[in-house]
Amino acid sequence: MSTRLLIDHRKGGAPVRHPEKAHRPDNPIARKPDWIRVRAPNHPVYHETRALMREQKLVTVCEEAACPNIGECWSQRHATMMIMGEICTRACAFCNVATGLPNPLDDGEPDRVAHAVATLGLRHVVVTSVDRDDLPDGGARHFARVITAIRAASPGTTIEILTPDFLRKPGALDVVVAARPDVFNHNLETVPRLYPSIRPGARYYQSLRLLDDVKRLDPSIFTKSGLMVGLGEERPEILQVMDDLRVADVDFITMGQYLQPTAKHAAVRHFVTPDEFADYAAMARAKGFLQVSASPLTRSSYHADSDFAELRAARAARLGGGAVSDQDSRAEPS
């Protein structure tokens, strides 16, 4: 796959992955505590999953975002597809995905994603994307095409999408919701105070409104959002974000430790302990979320398949019903 990144001629013509960060002062990378250590991937199924991604010319957020859980997830054939290329139009201070001018959309990508999902035999798949501010609809129609292709190839697979904010893309959200994913995820990422430095291309209330609008358009779709911690946020700010998400009727919150990808990225200000995560999880459950995942290594799609099963069961229990089928889950009120 081709890339359209800034070329640094001082380094022999090597592409610069993060041109917007190249001239920033270095932030030393802090040593990780023992509770964040992970093993290097070496399981045979990990290599099978990697080979399939290469064969189908697919991008995964697992690799592009340097996820620490890739060894565990790929060894279970769980890969999070990242559509619309590997180059993002945004320049978030926490993110390891490359920044630059993206390539045109690949019309064959939806079918290749669907083929990979069927080949892996996934019960539940997560599909995310780079931000595509260069496209008139932000990539909404491409998301819808991917959902449709997966439904055709794997009718029993439930689909979770993790979308951009579709900032200044009127009508884009309607297109994605009309394709009826089972879970609509959009991450707030951090507290409002830190947006100018951590997520400068986004707007906190636009992201919050997006999640609220999903429920307005289709109350049967589960909504989900995630936060990174350790960027300098305070506990009361995290609790306020939880309250904001509940006002938007968000069903599921994930919380994980921010890990600094390179010296040019935002520094880790605090390693949140497992006990602190347990406290945040208890507070989130008390505030009424149907599902909570909070731990140092939690990421948006970590254990997404088992979490989705628990999410469905929690909704059924709240409504006073029993177990629900995959088809029923797309037709229940929230």
Secondary structure, DSSP 8 states (H G I E B T S, - for coil): ------EEGGGTTEE-S-GGGTTS---------GGG-------HHHHHHHHHHHHTT--BHHHHTT-TTHHHHHTTT---EEES-SEES---TT--SEES------TTHHHHHHHHHHHHT-SEEEEEE---TTSTTTTHHHHHHHHHHHHHH-TT-EEEEE----TT-TTHHHHHHHT--SEEE---BS-GGGHHHHSTTS-HHHHHHHHHHHHHH-TTSEEEEEEEE-SS--HHHHHHHHHHHHHTT--EEEEEE----STTS--------HHHHHHHHHHHHHTT-SEEEESTT--TTTTHHHHHHHHHHHHHHHHT-----HHHHTTS--
